[in-house]
Every structure is written in structure tokens, then in C-alpha cells.
Amino acid sequence: MSRKNTTLHKIHIILLVSILAGISAILISPSQVDIPSDLLAVVRSNPVSLKPFSLVNQHNQAFTLDQLKDRQSLVFFGYTSCPDVCPATLSTLNIFYKLLGEKQATDNLQIIFVSVDPQRDSIEKLADYMNYFNNEFIALTGSDDEINKLARQFGAAYFIEQGASDENYLISHASSIFLVDQNSKLIAAFSPPHNPEVLSNQYLSMRDVFNFN
């Protein structure tokens, strides 16, 4: 076999291997095979493994990365003085939680509200706020640095709007609801508008897809 033919033969082998590898990658891609089409818009193609953080809940108990393990968590960032988005979202989550309860599907599920307003949202205020919506929900607060550290991992941007006083101000913040799995990985984000029935159906579907405990 001539050098030219040998070179062409090698090129053909390389191309064949590349094609087969590409086909294999497509066939085993979770986004193509495992995830239903109605979930493609909410499931992250690359789950994010959350890093350590240190906050406290409304009972002044430590809440760290360990409290996200071995359960599913729906996480929402907001603040108690929010005039619209936060109360609407928490009301939706309350209905969602009750719908799942009717199907005995709330085991190992926790609803978490992370305050992005530690200056005004005291532990006592957060406790009252959670009691108003659902006393099984968890509210978290902490230092600015720790809240920022956690929010950045979710891509949950927020900032204080300009033109307000030091005590009377509004905060623009992310309005998505995030899903963290039992391995402390951010796997999905539900964008507004939020409907409790749709959200519950999507969660139940994801529970089957990802084999939630």
C-alpha cells in the first residue's frame, strides 16, 4: 500500500471514529433521551454543585449545605417588604405544597425562602412571614457576604433600587423558583408566571425522571 493510500486509510478511520463518537454522544445525552419535552425549558443542561454557605433559619438555627442533602429543595430569593412578587410566589408555593400533600408527595421536600434584605428582615420578622404563608416553610438570612455567596451560585441577581431612603427602599430580585436535588445540585429553574398546578405536575414528572428519594 502506497504512503498516499495509507494516509487516506487513516483519515477514513479517524472520520469513522469521530462519527460514531458523535452518534454515541447524542444517544446517551440526558437532555435528548431522559428528559420529557415539557421539562426541557426548566431543567439545566449542566447541573450546578452548590458550594458551602452559612446562614440561619427563622428559628435562629444554623442552615448550611448539609441541610440541602438527602432531600429536594425549592428555593426562592426575596424579602418580606416586597409588595408583589414575593407574596404572590409564596402563595403559589403554599398551594403547590398542599397539592403535593394530597398526593403524599411532600416527603423529603422543603420550601426555602432566602431573604436578600438582612438589614430589615430579622429572624422574628421572617418567622412571622413564614407563619402567614406556611409554617413548614424555611426562611433564611445571614450576613450580606453569605447571602451574596449563595445567590451567585443560583444566578439570582438582586440590587437595591435607587432613589429611596435608608429605611424605605425596594429591591429588584430574581423571581424564578429553583430546584435543588438530594445531592445539593441545582438542577432546574422555574420562571414566572408560576401556576401551582403546572408547578406540581412538573415537579412530579421530575421526581420520576431524577428518581427523587
C-alpha positions in Angstrom: 0.0 0.0 0.0 1.4 3.4 -1.0 2.0 6.2 1.5 -0.9 8.1 0.0 -3.3 5.3 0.3 -2.1 4.6 3.9 -2.7 8.2 4.8 -6.2 8.2 3.3 -7.0 4.9 5.1 -6.0 6.5 8.4 -8.1 9.6 7.7 -11.2 7.4 6.9 -10.7 5.6 10.2 -10.5 8.8 12.2 -13.6 10.2 10.5 -15.5 7.0 11.2 -14.5 7.0 14.9 -15.5 10.7 15.1 -18.9 10.0 13.6 -19.5 7.0 15.8 -18.5 9.1 18.9 -20.8 11.8 17.9 -23.7 9.4 17.4 -23.0 7.8 20.8 -22.9 11.2 22.5 -26.3 12.1 21.0 -27.8 8.7 22.0 -26.7 9.0 25.7 -27.4 12.7 26.1 -29.9 13.0 29.0 -31.4 16.1 27.5 -32.3 14.2 24.4 -33.4 10.9 25.9 -34.2 11.1 29.6 -35.9 14.4 30.0 -39.5 14.9 28.7 -40.0 17.7 26.2 -42.2 19.7 28.7 -39.3 19.9 31.1 -36.5 20.9 28.7 -37.2 24.6 29.4 -36.7 24.3 33.1 -34.1 21.6 33.6 -30.5 22.8 33.5 -28.3 21.0 30.9 -25.4 21.3 33.3 -26.4 20.9 37.0 -24.5 23.1 39.4 -23.0 21.5 42.5 -23.6 24.1 45.3 -20.6 25.1 47.4 -20.7 25.6 51.2 -22.5 28.5 52.8 -23.6 29.5 56.3 -27.0 31.0 57.1 -29.6 30.8 59.8 -33.3 30.0 59.6 -36.2 31.8 61.2 -35.7 29.7 64.4 -32.1 31.0 64.7 -30.7 27.6 63.8 -27.7 27.1 61.6 -28.5 26.2 58.0 -25.7 25.1 55.8 -25.1 23.0 52.7 -25.7 19.9 54.9 -29.3 20.8 55.2 -29.8 20.5 51.5 -28.5 17.0 51.3 -30.8 13.9 51.1 -33.9 16.0 50.2 -35.3 18.2 47.5 -35.4 21.9 48.0 -37.4 24.6 46.1 -35.5 27.9 46.7 -36.8 31.4 46.2 -35.0 34.7 46.8 -36.9 37.7 48.1 -37.7 39.9 51.0 -40.6 40.5 53.4 -41.2 44.1 52.3 -41.7 43.0 48.7 -45.0 44.5 47.6 -46.0 41.9 44.9 -43.7 39.2 43.6 -42.8 37.6 46.9 -46.3 37.3 48.5 -47.6 36.1 45.1 -44.9 33.5 44.8 -45.1 32.2 48.4 -48.9 31.9 48.0 -48.4 29.9 44.9 -45.8 27.7 46.7 -48.3 27.2 49.5 -51.0 25.9 47.1 -48.4 23.8 45.3 -47.3 22.3 48.6 -50.9 21.4 49.5 -51.4 19.8 46.1 -48.4 17.6 46.6 -49.6 16.8 50.1 -52.8 15.4 48.7 -50.7 13.0 46.7 -48.4 12.2 49.6 -45.5 13.7 47.6 -44.0 16.1 50.1 -41.7 13.7 51.8 -38.1 15.0 51.7 -39.3 18.2 50.1 -38.5 21.6 51.7 -39.5 25.1 50.6 -36.9 27.7 51.3 -37.2 31.5 51.2 -33.8 33.3 51.2 -34.0 36.9 52.3 -31.9 39.3 50.3 -32.7 42.1 52.8 -30.8 41.2 56.0 -30.9 44.8 57.3 -34.7 44.7 57.7 -35.6 41.0 57.7 -34.9 40.0 61.3 -35.3 36.4 62.4 -38.5 37.4 64.2 -39.9 39.1 61.1 -39.0 36.1 59.0 -40.8 33.7 61.4 -44.0 35.8 61.3 -43.8 36.0 57.5 -43.4 32.2 57.1 -46.2 31.6 59.6 -48.5 33.7 57.5 -47.9 31.5 54.4 -46.9 28.1 55.7 -45.2 27.4 59.0 -43.5 24.4 57.4 -41.6 26.7 55.0 -38.0 27.7 55.9 -36.8 31.3 55.8 -33.0 32.0 55.7 -30.9 35.1 56.5 -27.4 35.9 57.4 -24.6 38.3 56.5 -24.5 40.2 53.2 -21.5 38.2 52.2 -23.1 34.8 52.8 -26.3 35.7 51.1 -24.4 37.0 48.1 -22.3 33.9 48.0 -25.4 31.7 47.8 -27.3 33.9 45.4 -24.4 34.0 42.9 -24.4 30.2 42.8 -28.0 30.3 41.7 -27.6 33.2 39.3 -30.1 35.0 41.4 -29.2 38.7 41.0 -30.6 41.4 43.2 -30.0 45.1 43.9 -31.4 47.9 45.9 -33.3 50.4 43.7 -32.1 54.0 43.6 -33.9 57.0 45.0 -35.2 55.6 48.2 -34.4 56.3 51.9 -32.2 54.1 54.0 -35.3 52.5 55.6 -37.8 52.6 52.8 -36.5 51.0 49.7 -37.4 48.4 47.1 -35.1 45.5 46.0 -35.1 44.2 42.4 -34.5 40.5 42.6 -34.7 37.3 40.6 -38.3 35.8 40.5 -37.5 32.3 39.5 -38.0 29.3 41.8 -35.0 27.0 41.8 -34.9 23.2 42.4 -32.0 21.6 44.2 -31.8 17.8 44.3 -30.8 15.5 47.1 -27.1 15.7 46.0 -27.1 19.5 46.6 -27.1 20.2 42.9 -29.1 23.0 41.3 -30.9 21.1 38.5 -33.8 23.3 37.4 -35.3 26.8 37.5 -39.0 27.6 37.1 -39.5 31.1 35.5 -42.6 33.2 36.2 -45.5 33.3 35.9 -46.0 30.5 38.3 -49.0 28.3 38.3 -49.4 25.9 41.3 -51.0 23.1 39.2 -48.3 23.3 36.4 -45.6 23.5 39.0 -46.8 20.4 40.8 -47.1 18.4 37.6 -43.6 19.4 36.6 -42.2 18.6 40.0 -43.9 15.1 40.0 -42.6 14.5 36.5 -39.1 15.5 37.5 -39.3 13.3 40.6 -39.8 10.3 38.3 -37.1 11.4 35.8 -34.4 12.0 38.5 -35.5 9.3 40.9 -36.0 11.5 43.9 -36.0 9.7 47.2 
